[in-house]
């Protein structure tokens, strides 16, 4: 069943999603989950943002942050953003950046050596990402993920995670790139269905 069909079949769910939309900016890593430039979050944004947040809290998405010492500029400042990434990203990282309008992503990020990530975990009796939950460090082998710089939709983040198993996010007002990477085997059991 597609999202639109679910909403039509369950009108009370729309009210819940609208309520969740008001809470999107309060989520941890909210700027990583998305930074839409056009509007306040709606129910579709709420679904996508809370889904990715839940995947992080449940341990299905690992998180790593890379300090690059600079905040991104607008997409039209492509060469300047490339220069900032060249100056801030060190081995084992490589990147490609196009920021082409209408492209599926702004570029890609690759790490050429094993990289340490944080995995959140909770047991079934504890709330996800609550104070009683824990973290563990996991090592991820070399990989490549799509990259989004500056503004991006919450649905885009969820889409990259579901289709490619990860995303590198360099949000506005951040000097860090946050990498989300799916737990091995997770993509085999999960897919977002679109309309």
C-alpha positions as CSV (number, residue, x, y, z in Angstrom):
1,X,0.0,0.0,0.0
2,X,1.3,3.4,-0.9
3,X,1.5,6.4,1.6
4,X,-1.4,8.2,-0.1
5,X,-3.6,5.1,0.2
6,X,-2.7,4.7,3.9
7,X,-3.6,8.3,4.6
8,X,-6.9,8.0,2.8
9,X,-7.7,4.7,4.6
10,X,-6.8,6.2,8.1
11,X,-7.9,9.8,8.4
12,X,-7.0,10.0,12.2
13,X,-3.4,9.3,11.1
14,X,-3.3,12.6,9.3
15,X,-3.9,14.5,12.5
16,X,-1.1,12.5,14.2
17,X,1.3,13.3,11.3
18,X,0.4,17.0,11.4
19,X,1.2,16.9,15.1
20,X,4.5,15.2,14.5
21,X,5.3,17.8,11.8
22,X,5.3,20.5,14.5
23,X,8.0,18.4,16.4
24,X,10.4,17.8,13.5
25,X,12.7,20.8,14.3
26,X,13.0,19.4,17.9
27,X,14.5,16.1,16.8
28,X,18.1,15.4,17.5
29,X,20.1,15.9,14.3
30,X,17.1,17.7,12.7
31,X,19.3,19.6,10.3
32,X,20.8,16.3,9.2
33,X,17.4,14.8,8.6
34,X,16.5,17.7,6.3
35,X,16.5,21.5,5.7
36,X,13.7,22.3,3.3
37,X,14.1,25.8,2.0
38,X,10.5,26.2,0.8
39,X,8.2,25.7,3.8
40,X,7.4,24.4,7.3
41,X,7.4,20.6,7.6
42,X,4.1,19.0,6.5
43,X,2.9,15.4,7.3
44,X,5.0,13.9,4.6
45,X,8.1,15.6,6.0
46,X,7.1,14.4,9.5
47,X,6.8,10.8,8.4
48,X,10.2,10.9,6.6
49,X,12.0,12.7,9.4
50,X,10.6,10.6,12.2
51,X,11.3,7.4,10.2
52,X,15.0,8.3,9.7
53,X,15.3,9.4,13.4
54,X,13.7,6.1,14.5
55,X,16.2,4.1,12.3
56,X,19.1,5.9,14.0
57,X,17.6,5.3,17.5
58,X,16.9,1.7,16.8
59,X,20.5,1.0,15.6
60,X,19.6,0.4,12.0
61,X,21.4,3.5,10.9
62,X,25.0,4.2,12.1
63,X,26.2,7.8,12.6
64,X,29.6,9.3,12.1
65,X,30.6,12.9,12.0
66,X,33.6,14.4,10.3
67,X,34.7,17.9,11.3
68,X,35.7,20.0,8.2
69,X,36.0,23.4,9.9
70,X,33.7,25.3,7.5
71,X,30.0,25.7,6.8
72,X,28.6,25.2,3.3
73,X,27.7,28.0,1.0
74,X,24.7,28.1,-1.4
75,X,24.6,25.5,-4.2
76,X,25.5,28.2,-6.7
77,X,28.9,28.6,-4.9
78,X,30.0,25.2,-6.3
79,X,33.7,26.0,-6.6
80,X,33.9,27.6,-3.2
81,X,32.2,24.5,-1.6
82,X,34.6,22.2,-3.4
83,X,37.5,24.3,-2.1
84,X,36.1,24.1,1.5
85,X,35.8,20.3,1.2
86,X,39.3,19.9,-0.3
87,X,40.7,21.9,2.7
88,X,38.6,20.2,5.3
89,X,38.4,16.5,4.3
90,X,41.5,14.5,4.8
91,X,42.4,10.9,4.0
92,X,40.7,8.5,3.8
93,X,37.9,10.7,2.3
94,X,37.3,11.6,-1.3
95,X,34.3,13.4,-2.7
96,X,32.6,14.5,-5.9
97,X,30.4,17.6,-5.8
98,X,28.1,18.8,-8.6
99,X,25.1,20.5,-6.9
100,X,23.2,20.2,-10.2
101,X,19.6,21.4,-10.0
102,X,17.3,18.4,-10.5
103,X,20.0,15.8,-9.8
104,X,19.2,13.0,-7.4
105,X,22.0,14.2,-5.1
106,X,24.6,17.0,-4.8
107,X,27.5,14.6,-5.0
108,X,29.1,11.6,-3.2
109,X,31.4,10.9,-0.3
110,X,33.8,7.9,-0.1
111,X,36.0,6.7,2.6
112,X,38.8,4.4,1.5
113,X,39.6,2.8,4.9
114,X,37.5,1.4,7.7
115,X,35.6,4.1,9.5
116,X,34.3,4.2,13.1
117,X,30.5,4.9,13.5
118,X,28.2,5.1,16.5
119,X,25.3,2.7,16.8
120,X,22.5,3.5,19.2
121,X,20.7,0.6,20.8
122,X,17.8,0.1,23.2
123,X,16.0,-3.0,24.4
124,X,12.3,-3.4,23.8
125,X,11.4,-2.0,27.3
126,X,13.2,1.3,26.8
127,X,12.2,4.3,24.7
128,X,14.4,4.7,21.6
129,X,17.2,7.3,22.1
130,X,16.1,7.8,25.7
131,X,18.5,8.3,28.5
132,X,18.6,4.6,29.4
133,X,19.7,3.6,25.9
134,X,23.3,3.0,24.9
135,X,25.8,3.4,22.1
136,X,28.5,1.2,20.7
137,X,31.2,1.8,18.2
138,X,31.2,-0.1,15.0
139,X,33.6,-0.2,12.2
140,X,32.3,0.1,8.6
141,X,34.5,-1.0,5.7
142,X,35.3,1.4,2.8
143,X,32.1,2.6,1.1
144,X,30.5,5.4,-1.0
145,X,27.3,7.2,-0.2
146,X,25.4,10.0,-1.8
147,X,26.0,13.5,-0.4
148,X,23.5,16.4,0.2
149,X,24.8,19.9,0.9
150,X,22.8,22.7,2.4
151,X,19.0,22.4,1.9
152,X,17.4,19.1,1.3
153,X,14.0,17.6,1.8
154,X,13.3,15.1,4.6
155,X,11.9,12.7,2.0
156,X,15.2,12.9,0.1
157,X,17.1,11.8,3.1
158,X,14.8,8.9,3.7
159,X,15.0,8.0,0.0
160,X,18.8,7.9,0.0
161,X,18.9,5.8,3.1
162,X,16.3,3.4,1.7
163,X,17.8,3.2,-1.8
164,X,21.5,3.5,-1.2
165,X,21.9,2.5,2.4
166,X,23.3,5.8,3.5
167,X,23.9,9.5,3.1
168,X,26.5,12.1,3.8
169,X,24.8,15.4,5.0
170,X,26.6,18.8,5.2
171,X,23.8,21.0,6.4
172,X,23.8,24.8,6.4
173,X,25.2,26.3,9.7
174,X,27.3,23.1,10.4
175,X,31.0,22.6,10.2
176,X,30.5,18.8,10.2
177,X,29.5,16.3,7.6
178,X,27.3,13.7,9.2
179,X,27.3,10.3,7.6
180,X,24.3,7.9,8.0
181,X,25.0,4.3,7.1
182,X,22.7,1.3,7.2
183,X,23.4,-1.7,9.4
184,X,24.5,-4.6,7.2
185,X,21.4,-6.6,6.0
186,X,19.0,-3.9,6.9
187,X,18.2,-2.9,3.3
188,X,17.2,-6.5,2.5
189,X,14.3,-6.1,4.9
190,X,13.2,-2.5,4.4
191,X,12.0,-0.4,1.5
192,X,10.0,2.9,1.3
193,X,7.2,2.6,-1.2
194,X,6.4,5.8,-3.1
195,X,3.4,6.9,-5.1
